[in-house]
Amino acid sequence: MPATHCPFPESAALRATGLRVGALSDIVLEIPAGHVVALSGPSGSGKSRLLRALADLDPHDGEVALGDIAQRAVPGHVWRQAVMLAPADSQWWEETVGAHFPAGPPESLSTLGFDAGVMDWQVSRLSSGERQRLALLRAVVHGPRALLLDEPTANLDIDSTARVEAWLTGLARRHGWPVLWVTHDPAQIARVADRHLRINGHVLEVAPCA
């Protein structure tokens, strides 16, 4: 799913050095290409703030890079197209689902349990789980080079969670995307993550995946 005129390599590690945002300080982070790193921690510990800093959405200190390209070296909208954040609460600015997919129905609709008819639905009729799945799909069709996922299955039932987990991990492996996946679920961490990081106070520490 290549993005047009994207200056970033198709498969590269996402790195942060000396990152400081909110109460978090001196964060050092590396997510290799094609790997999923789970991030957990208490509510209010700074998980979402960390994702927003990596996406260049919140002011922060330190260095962030995707491959050899530094965050500060490219315009913010170019960085955010490549390092794509899927927030816990998705935003919808048009009345219909299809208006958010100008290129037409994506290939992965059926994978996530939809058919092409969903493009004609009013956003207002979507359940929280349907919104979450379609927001993830909307993020992916833009052709990112890295994904930042803030509890991407929080509103999903068991079957939909399994679909989304298999789909996202498959994309990461196939396209070489580094993925940072916020979750509170130890079982999910064991299923999807190559590595588990936990916020402990103001720093990140390595935690077991199972």
KEKE-99523 format. One record per residue (C-alpha): residue number from 1; residue in three letters; chain; x, y, z. Coordinates in Angstrom, 3 decimals. Example, Ala and Ser with C-alpha at 12.3 -4.5 7.8 and 13.67 -1.06 7.14 Angstrom:
REM KEKE-99523
+-----+--------+--------+----------+----------+----------+
| num | residu | chaine |       px |       py |       pz |
+-----+--------+--------+----------+----------+----------+
|   1 |    ALA |      A |   12.300 |   -4.500 |    7.800 |
|   2 |    SER |      A |   13.670 |   -1.060 |    7.140 |
+-----+--------+--------+----------+----------+----------+
END
This chain:
REM KEKE-99523
+-----+--------+--------+----------+----------+----------+
| num | residu | chaine |       px |       py |       pz |
+-----+--------+--------+----------+----------+----------+
|   1 |    MET |      A |    0.000 |    0.000 |    0.000 |
|   2 |    PRO |      A |    2.555 |    2.601 |   -1.009 |
|   3 |    ALA |      A |    1.900 |    6.265 |   -0.363 |
|   4 |    THR |      A |    2.496 |    8.612 |   -3.266 |
|   5 |    HIS |      A |    5.587 |   10.817 |   -3.062 |
|   6 |    CYS |      A |    6.524 |    9.322 |    0.308 |
|   7 |    PRO |      A |   10.156 |   10.131 |    1.171 |
|   8 |    PHE |      A |   10.409 |    7.265 |    3.662 |
|   9 |    PRO |      A |   11.723 |    3.762 |    2.921 |
|  10 |    GLU |      A |    9.143 |    0.985 |    2.781 |
|  11 |    SER |      A |   10.718 |   -0.906 |    5.672 |
|  12 |    ALA |      A |   12.575 |    0.958 |    8.422 |
|  13 |    ALA |      A |   12.870 |    1.064 |   12.210 |
|  14 |    LEU |      A |   11.158 |    3.737 |   14.285 |
|  15 |    ARG |      A |   13.509 |    5.213 |   16.898 |
|  16 |    ALA |      A |   13.330 |    7.751 |   19.702 |
|  17 |    THR |      A |   16.255 |    9.037 |   21.769 |
|  18 |    GLY |      A |   16.057 |   11.295 |   24.794 |
|  19 |    LEU |      A |   12.349 |   11.792 |   24.214 |
|  20 |    ARG |      A |   10.624 |   13.905 |   26.842 |
|  21 |    VAL |      A |    6.875 |   14.536 |   26.839 |
|  22 |    GLY |      A |    4.640 |   15.247 |   29.811 |
|  23 |    ALA |      A |    5.917 |   13.329 |   32.833 |
|  24 |    LEU |      A |    7.940 |   10.914 |   30.676 |
|  25 |    SER |      A |   11.618 |   11.720 |   30.369 |
|  26 |    ASP |      A |   14.691 |   10.435 |   28.531 |
|  27 |    ILE |      A |   12.715 |    7.801 |   26.642 |
|  28 |    VAL |      A |   14.830 |    5.565 |   24.426 |
|  29 |    LEU |      A |   12.821 |    3.397 |   22.065 |
|  30 |    GLU |      A |   13.493 |    1.311 |   18.967 |
|  31 |    ILE |      A |   10.894 |   -0.671 |   17.048 |
|  32 |    PRO |      A |   12.486 |   -2.710 |   14.251 |
|  33 |    ALA |      A |   10.830 |   -2.912 |   10.856 |
|  34 |    GLY |      A |    8.069 |   -5.515 |   10.837 |
|  35 |    HIS |      A |    7.936 |   -5.842 |   14.621 |
|  36 |    VAL |      A |    5.057 |   -5.214 |   17.004 |
|  37 |    VAL |      A |    5.956 |   -3.699 |   20.371 |
|  38 |    ALA |      A |    3.230 |   -3.673 |   23.023 |
|  39 |    LEU |      A |    3.045 |   -0.742 |   25.430 |
|  40 |    SER |      A |    1.213 |   -0.941 |   28.734 |
|  41 |    GLY |      A |    0.978 |    1.078 |   31.917 |
|  42 |    PRO |      A |   -1.544 |    2.532 |   34.363 |
|  43 |    SER |      A |   -4.205 |    4.957 |   33.164 |
|  44 |    GLY |      A |   -2.747 |    8.442 |   33.040 |
|  45 |    SER |      A |    0.840 |    7.206 |   32.870 |
|  46 |    GLY |      A |    1.509 |    8.847 |   29.508 |
|  47 |    LYS |      A |    0.924 |    6.123 |   26.913 |
|  48 |    SER |      A |   -1.223 |    8.269 |   24.635 |
|  49 |    ARG |      A |    1.077 |   11.275 |   25.111 |
|  50 |    LEU |      A |    4.020 |    9.143 |   24.016 |
|  51 |    LEU |      A |    2.171 |    8.046 |   20.864 |
|  52 |    ARG |      A |    1.202 |   11.642 |   20.089 |
|  53 |    ALA |      A |    4.823 |   12.767 |   20.465 |
|  54 |    LEU |      A |    6.020 |   10.012 |   18.143 |
|  55 |    ALA |      A |    3.369 |   11.172 |   15.646 |
|  56 |    ASP |      A |    4.527 |   14.799 |   16.054 |
|  57 |    LEU |      A |    1.149 |   15.860 |   17.409 |
|  58 |    ASP |      A |    2.302 |   17.071 |   20.852 |
|  59 |    PRO |      A |    5.304 |   19.285 |   21.700 |
|  60 |    HIS |      A |    8.259 |   17.259 |   22.957 |
|  61 |    ASP |      A |   12.016 |   17.225 |   23.348 |
|  62 |    GLY |      A |   14.430 |   14.649 |   22.002 |
|  63 |    GLU |      A |   14.964 |   12.960 |   18.648 |
|  64 |    VAL |      A |   12.561 |   10.767 |   16.692 |
|  65 |    ALA |      A |   13.435 |    9.138 |   13.360 |
|  66 |    LEU |      A |   12.021 |    6.646 |   10.906 |
|  67 |    GLY |      A |   14.968 |    4.968 |    9.271 |
|  68 |    ASP |      A |   17.443 |    7.722 |    8.428 |
|  69 |    ILE |      A |   14.816 |   10.469 |    8.260 |
|  70 |    ALA |      A |   14.437 |   12.618 |   11.372 |
|  71 |    GLN |      A |   11.007 |   13.809 |   12.428 |
|  72 |    ARG |      A |   12.218 |   17.411 |   12.519 |
|  73 |    ALA |      A |   13.545 |   17.201 |    8.939 |
|  74 |    VAL |      A |   10.123 |   16.891 |    7.285 |
|  75 |    PRO |      A |    6.858 |   18.869 |    7.547 |
|  76 |    GLY |      A |    4.486 |   17.626 |   10.210 |
|  77 |    HIS |      A |    1.797 |   16.469 |    7.791 |
|  78 |    VAL |      A |    4.347 |   14.447 |    5.820 |
|  79 |    TRP |      A |    5.601 |   12.768 |    9.004 |
|  80 |    ARG |      A |    2.076 |   11.971 |   10.193 |
|  81 |    GLN |      A |    1.213 |   10.410 |    6.842 |
|  82 |    ALA |      A |    4.104 |    7.987 |    7.335 |
|  83 |    VAL |      A |    3.967 |    7.503 |   11.121 |
|  84 |    MET |      A |    0.227 |    6.981 |   11.381 |
|  85 |    LEU |      A |   -1.557 |    7.286 |   14.718 |
|  86 |    ALA |      A |   -4.860 |    5.446 |   15.189 |
|  87 |    PRO |      A |   -6.242 |    7.075 |   18.361 |
|  88 |    ALA |      A |   -8.542 |    5.364 |   20.822 |
|  89 |    ASP |      A |  -11.391 |    7.722 |   19.859 |
|  90 |    SER |      A |  -11.654 |    8.055 |   16.083 |
|  91 |    GLN |      A |  -12.741 |   11.283 |   14.409 |
|  92 |    TRP |      A |  -15.303 |   11.416 |   11.587 |
|  93 |    TRP |      A |  -15.818 |   14.653 |    9.655 |
|  94 |    GLU |      A |  -18.129 |   13.550 |    6.812 |
|  95 |    GLU |      A |  -21.677 |   12.182 |    7.041 |
|  96 |    THR |      A |  -21.089 |    8.914 |    5.186 |
|  97 |    VAL |      A |  -18.456 |    6.229 |    5.555 |
|  98 |    GLY |      A |  -17.571 |    6.314 |    1.865 |
|  99 |    ALA |      A |  -16.700 |   10.018 |    1.994 |
| 100 |    HIS |      A |  -13.738 |    9.036 |    4.189 |
| 101 |    PHE |      A |  -12.498 |    6.607 |    1.515 |
| 102 |    PRO |      A |  -12.203 |    8.723 |   -1.662 |
| 103 |    ALA |      A |  -10.381 |    5.948 |   -3.536 |
| 104 |    GLY |      A |  -13.365 |    3.635 |   -3.129 |
| 105 |    PRO |      A |  -13.981 |    0.501 |   -1.043 |
| 106 |    PRO |      A |  -10.679 |   -0.833 |    0.352 |
| 107 |    GLU |      A |   -9.602 |   -4.415 |   -0.320 |
| 108 |    SER |      A |   -9.645 |   -5.336 |    3.368 |
| 109 |    LEU |      A |  -13.312 |   -4.549 |    3.975 |
| 110 |    SER |      A |  -14.320 |   -8.213 |    3.981 |
| 111 |    THR |      A |  -11.356 |   -9.135 |    6.172 |
| 112 |    LEU |      A |  -12.796 |   -6.879 |    8.872 |
| 113 |    GLY |      A |  -16.333 |   -8.169 |    8.441 |
| 114 |    PHE |      A |  -17.841 |   -5.591 |    6.066 |
| 115 |    ASP |      A |  -19.095 |   -5.594 |    2.499 |
| 116 |    ALA |      A |  -18.980 |   -2.724 |   -0.007 |
| 117 |    GLY |      A |  -22.420 |   -1.539 |    1.105 |
| 118 |    VAL |      A |  -20.899 |   -0.035 |    4.250 |
| 119 |    MET |      A |  -19.582 |    2.809 |    2.093 |
| 120 |    ASP |      A |  -23.177 |    4.112 |    1.837 |
| 121 |    TRP |      A |  -23.808 |    4.008 |    5.575 |
| 122 |    GLN |      A |  -24.251 |    7.128 |    7.647 |
| 123 |    VAL |      A |  -21.455 |    7.455 |   10.200 |
| 124 |    SER |      A |  -24.124 |    8.114 |   12.837 |
| 125 |    ARG |      A |  -25.448 |    4.551 |   12.492 |
| 126 |    LEU |      A |  -22.086 |    2.901 |   13.208 |
| 127 |    SER |      A |  -21.581 |    1.098 |   16.500 |
| 128 |    SER |      A |  -18.442 |    1.842 |   18.510 |
| 129 |    GLY |      A |  -16.875 |   -1.390 |   17.271 |
| 130 |    GLU |      A |  -17.712 |   -0.644 |   13.642 |
| 131 |    ARG |      A |  -16.216 |    2.825 |   13.990 |
| 132 |    GLN |      A |  -13.069 |    1.383 |   15.466 |
| 133 |    ARG |      A |  -12.563 |   -1.182 |   12.710 |
| 134 |    LEU |      A |  -13.277 |    1.322 |    9.939 |
| 135 |    ALA |      A |  -10.984 |    3.920 |   11.507 |
| 136 |    LEU |      A |   -8.157 |    1.393 |   11.504 |
| 137 |    LEU |      A |   -8.880 |    0.608 |    7.871 |
| 138 |    ARG |      A |   -8.901 |    4.323 |    7.047 |
| 139 |    ALA |      A |   -5.476 |    4.710 |    8.644 |
| 140 |    VAL |      A |   -4.018 |    1.798 |    6.711 |
| 141 |    VAL |      A |   -5.265 |    2.809 |    3.259 |
| 142 |    HIS |      A |   -3.134 |    5.965 |    3.442 |
| 143 |    GLY |      A |   -0.036 |    3.799 |    3.028 |
| 144 |    PRO |      A |    1.840 |    4.472 |    6.275 |
| 145 |    ARG |      A |    5.374 |    3.318 |    7.046 |
| 146 |    ALA |      A |    4.736 |    2.850 |   10.791 |
| 147 |    LEU |      A |    1.638 |    2.438 |   12.970 |
| 148 |    LEU |      A |    0.904 |    3.818 |   16.435 |
| 149 |    LEU |      A |   -2.156 |    2.021 |   17.816 |
| 150 |    ASP |      A |   -3.943 |    3.270 |   20.935 |
| 151 |    GLU |      A |   -5.999 |    0.314 |   22.207 |
| 152 |    PRO |      A |   -7.169 |   -0.639 |   18.699 |
| 153 |    THR |      A |   -9.496 |   -3.436 |   19.863 |
| 154 |    ALA |      A |  -10.935 |   -1.844 |   23.014 |
| 155 |    ASN |      A |  -14.510 |   -1.760 |   21.645 |
| 156 |    LEU |      A |  -14.474 |   -5.109 |   19.856 |
| 157 |    ASP |      A |  -15.926 |   -8.504 |   20.667 |
| 158 |    ILE |      A |  -13.792 |  -11.644 |   20.723 |
| 159 |    ASP |      A |  -14.296 |  -12.543 |   17.061 |
| 160 |    SER |      A |  -13.659 |   -9.005 |   15.794 |
| 161 |    THR |      A |  -10.596 |   -8.713 |   18.025 |
| 162 |    ALA |      A |   -9.167 |  -11.884 |   16.502 |
| 163 |    ARG |      A |   -9.801 |  -10.550 |   12.983 |
| 164 |    VAL |      A |   -8.126 |   -7.227 |   13.713 |
| 165 |    GLU |      A |   -5.145 |   -8.789 |   15.470 |
| 166 |    ALA |      A |   -4.464 |  -11.162 |   12.570 |
| 167 |    TRP |      A |   -4.951 |   -8.392 |   10.012 |
| 168 |    LEU |      A |   -2.706 |   -5.828 |   11.721 |
| 169 |    THR |      A |    0.106 |   -8.225 |   12.575 |
| 170 |    GLY |      A |   -0.015 |   -9.605 |    9.036 |
| 171 |    LEU |      A |    0.296 |   -6.096 |    7.581 |
| 172 |    ALA |      A |    3.215 |   -5.291 |    9.851 |
| 173 |    ARG |      A |    5.128 |   -8.397 |    8.799 |
| 174 |    ARG |      A |    4.284 |   -8.092 |    5.117 |
| 175 |    HIS |      A |    5.080 |   -4.403 |    4.709 |
| 176 |    GLY |      A |    7.844 |   -4.144 |    7.296 |
| 177 |    TRP |      A |    5.988 |   -1.602 |    9.423 |
| 178 |    PRO |      A |    7.177 |   -0.950 |   12.972 |
| 179 |    VAL |      A |    4.100 |   -0.967 |   15.231 |
| 180 |    LEU |      A |    3.654 |    0.395 |   18.750 |
| 181 |    TRP |      A |    0.460 |   -1.128 |   20.177 |
| 182 |    VAL |      A |   -1.032 |    0.180 |   23.433 |
| 183 |    THR |      A |   -3.005 |   -2.485 |   25.285 |
| 184 |    HIS |      A |   -3.883 |   -3.425 |   28.863 |
| 185 |    ASP |      A |   -4.627 |   -7.056 |   27.993 |
| 186 |    PRO |      A |   -1.840 |   -9.527 |   28.914 |
| 187 |    ALA |      A |   -3.373 |  -12.196 |   26.657 |
| 188 |    GLN |      A |   -3.354 |   -9.824 |   23.698 |
| 189 |    ILE |      A |    0.258 |   -8.880 |   24.397 |
| 190 |    ALA |      A |    1.178 |  -12.559 |   24.324 |
| 191 |    ARG |      A |   -0.632 |  -13.010 |   20.994 |
| 192 |    VAL |      A |    0.610 |   -9.995 |   19.020 |
| 193 |    ALA |      A |    3.818 |   -8.610 |   20.494 |
| 194 |    ASP |      A |    7.450 |   -9.324 |   19.701 |
| 195 |    ARG |      A |    8.385 |   -7.205 |   22.716 |
| 196 |    HIS |      A |    6.561 |   -5.658 |   25.657 |
| 197 |    LEU |      A |    7.395 |   -2.269 |   27.173 |
| 198 |    ARG |      A |    5.714 |   -0.947 |   30.296 |
| 199 |    ILE |      A |    5.657 |    2.601 |   31.621 |
| 200 |    ASN |      A |    6.943 |    2.579 |   35.187 |
| 201 |    GLY |      A |    6.822 |    6.046 |   36.644 |
| 202 |    HIS |      A |    8.628 |    8.280 |   34.167 |
| 203 |    VAL |      A |   10.513 |    5.628 |   32.186 |
| 204 |    LEU |      A |   10.007 |    2.578 |   29.984 |
| 205 |    GLU |      A |   11.025 |   -0.863 |   31.165 |
| 206 |    VAL |      A |   11.065 |   -4.194 |   29.356 |
| 207 |    ALA |      A |    8.359 |   -6.566 |   30.529 |
| 208 |    PRO |      A |    7.576 |  -10.181 |   29.636 |
| 209 |    CYS |      A |    5.269 |  -10.807 |   26.651 |
| 210 |    ALA |      A |    3.484 |  -13.671 |   28.357 |
+-----+--------+--------+----------+----------+----------+
END
